[in-house]
Amino acid sequence: MAEKALAFALLTVLAAVPLQDSPKPTCSKCSASYIPSDEIQAYLKRVTTAVADQQVRAVDVGKSHVDIGVVFRGPIAGSPNAAEHDFVSEVYHVIDGSATLVTGWDIVDYKRRATTAQNVSQLNGPGGDGTSIRNGVTHQLKAGDVIVIPAGVGHQFTKIDDHIRYLMVRVDPDRVTPLKDEAASRADLAGKR
């Protein structure tokens, strides 16, 4: 009888303990975003300035936005600014060309960017610029290289002899950048946006 009472008590306790739910995806019923090579190439072909940072897509992946862009930078003349983004981390995958990039925390003559600036409202959210990076780490980037720049880390191209082109992945957990889907990208390339 005692064994039956113990078994009943154990079953009662186990029934009261909720079973652990299986993990749930952070993006409920999201769609994958495919970007064909011809679309990337179309953005790269329309570059007409010494620096062109173009957003191809910005997608919601649940707890974050992930943005894909392409950047072209021509030869550096003079002293370019050092940039920092408060909330958006960046990953560069160098397509071709080469450059010297300095990264670090100590940005000289740091000033906040205007909230109305296009790079703030469309590309990488709030942050600032400075004249250089004190005690930075120097990276020699070439085709095939990848560099990850966390939010808050200053970065400054200090030397580009000819050009550098890279695919940009922006990780935006605070969702400060606007979304851009395939239709908006096609409209952008057609000059309708």
C-alpha positions in Angstrom: 0.0 0.0 0.0 2.9 2.4 0.9 4.4 1.7 -2.5 1.2 2.6 -4.3 0.9 5.8 -2.3 4.5 6.7 -3.1 4.0 6.0 -6.8 0.8 8.1 -6.8 2.6 11.0 -5.0 5.5 10.9 -7.5 3.1 10.9 -10.5 1.2 13.8 -9.0 4.4 15.8 -8.5 5.6 15.0 -12.0 2.3 16.0 -13.5 2.5 19.4 -11.8 6.0 20.1 -13.2 5.5 21.6 -16.7 7.4 19.9 -19.5 10.0 22.1 -21.0 8.8 23.6 -24.2 11.0 22.9 -27.2 12.9 26.0 -28.5 11.0 28.3 -30.8 12.6 30.1 -33.8 13.2 33.8 -33.2 11.8 34.6 -36.6 8.3 33.1 -36.9 7.4 32.1 -40.5 10.0 34.4 -42.0 11.1 34.0 -45.6 14.6 33.6 -46.9 16.0 36.5 -48.9 17.8 35.5 -52.1 20.0 38.1 -53.9 21.2 37.0 -57.3 24.7 37.9 -58.5 23.3 40.0 -61.3 21.6 42.3 -58.8 24.8 42.7 -56.8 26.7 43.4 -60.1 24.1 46.0 -61.1 24.8 48.0 -57.9 28.5 47.7 -58.4 28.2 48.9 -62.0 26.3 52.1 -61.2 29.1 53.5 -59.0 30.0 57.1 -60.1 31.6 58.5 -57.0 34.9 57.9 -55.1 32.8 56.3 -52.3 29.6 54.5 -52.9 27.8 52.6 -50.1 24.6 51.1 -51.5 22.0 49.1 -49.5 20.9 46.1 -51.5 18.6 44.5 -48.9 17.6 45.0 -45.3 15.6 42.1 -43.8 13.9 41.3 -40.6 15.4 38.0 -39.2 13.4 38.0 -35.9 15.4 39.6 -33.1 17.5 41.7 -35.6 17.7 43.2 -39.0 20.4 42.0 -41.3 21.4 44.4 -44.1 23.3 43.5 -47.3 25.1 46.2 -49.2 28.0 46.7 -51.6 30.7 49.4 -51.2 33.1 50.9 -53.6 36.0 53.1 -52.5 38.4 54.7 -54.9 41.9 56.0 -54.2 42.2 58.0 -51.0 43.3 61.6 -51.4 43.8 63.6 -48.2 42.8 62.4 -44.8 39.4 60.5 -44.7 37.3 60.4 -41.6 37.2 57.6 -39.0 33.7 56.3 -38.4 31.8 54.6 -35.6 28.3 53.2 -35.4 26.6 52.9 -32.1 24.2 49.9 -32.7 25.2 48.3 -36.1 28.1 45.9 -36.5 29.6 45.4 -39.9 31.2 42.5 -41.7 33.2 43.3 -44.9 34.0 40.6 -47.5 36.5 42.0 -49.9 35.5 41.3 -53.6 38.5 42.9 -55.2 41.1 45.6 -54.7 43.1 46.3 -51.6 43.3 48.9 -48.8 44.7 49.7 -45.4 42.0 49.8 -42.7 42.7 51.0 -39.1 40.3 49.9 -36.3 40.1 50.9 -32.6 38.2 52.6 -29.8 40.0 55.9 -29.4 38.7 58.2 -32.1 40.4 61.6 -32.3 38.1 64.7 -32.5 35.0 62.6 -32.3 31.7 64.3 -33.3 28.2 62.9 -33.5 26.7 62.6 -37.0 23.4 64.5 -37.7 20.4 62.3 -37.4 19.2 63.6 -40.8 22.4 62.3 -42.6 21.6 59.6 -45.2 24.1 57.2 -43.8 22.5 57.5 -40.3 18.9 57.2 -41.5 19.4 54.6 -44.3 22.6 52.6 -43.7 24.2 52.3 -40.3 22.2 54.2 -37.7 23.5 56.8 -35.2 27.2 57.2 -34.6 30.0 59.6 -35.2 33.1 60.6 -37.0 36.6 61.7 -36.1 39.9 62.6 -37.8 41.9 59.5 -36.9 42.1 56.5 -34.5 44.7 56.7 -31.7 46.5 53.4 -31.0 44.5 51.6 -33.6 45.2 48.2 -35.2 46.2 48.2 -38.9 44.7 45.7 -41.3 45.9 45.1 -44.9 42.8 44.1 -46.7 42.8 42.2 -50.0 40.4 40.2 -52.2 38.9 37.3 -50.2 39.5 38.8 -46.8 36.8 39.3 -44.2 36.8 41.7 -41.3 34.2 42.0 -38.5 33.8 45.4 -37.0 31.5 45.4 -33.9 29.2 48.3 -33.1 31.2 51.0 -31.3 34.5 50.2 -32.9 36.1 53.0 -35.0 37.2 52.2 -38.5 39.2 54.3 -41.0 40.6 53.5 -44.4 44.0 55.2 -44.5 45.3 54.0 -47.8 43.7 52.8 -51.1 46.0 52.9 -54.1 43.5 52.1 -56.8 40.1 50.8 -55.3 38.5 48.3 -53.0 35.0 46.7 -53.4 33.4 44.7 -50.7 30.2 43.1 -49.8 28.9 44.6 -46.6 26.8 42.7 -44.0 25.3 44.9 -41.3 23.9 43.3 -38.2 21.3 45.6 -36.6 19.8 44.1 -33.4 18.2 47.4 -32.5 16.5 47.7 -35.9 17.6 51.2 -36.5 17.8 50.7 -40.3 14.7 50.6 -42.5 13.8 47.4 -44.2 14.4 47.0 -48.0 12.9 44.1 -49.9 13.5 42.8 -53.4 10.9 45.1 -54.9 12.4 48.1 -53.3 15.9 47.1 -54.5 14.6 46.6 -58.1 12.9 50.0 -57.9 16.2 51.5 -56.6 18.2 50.0 -59.5 15.6 51.3 -62.0 15.9 54.8 -60.5 12.3 54.9 -59.2 13.2 55.1 -55.5 
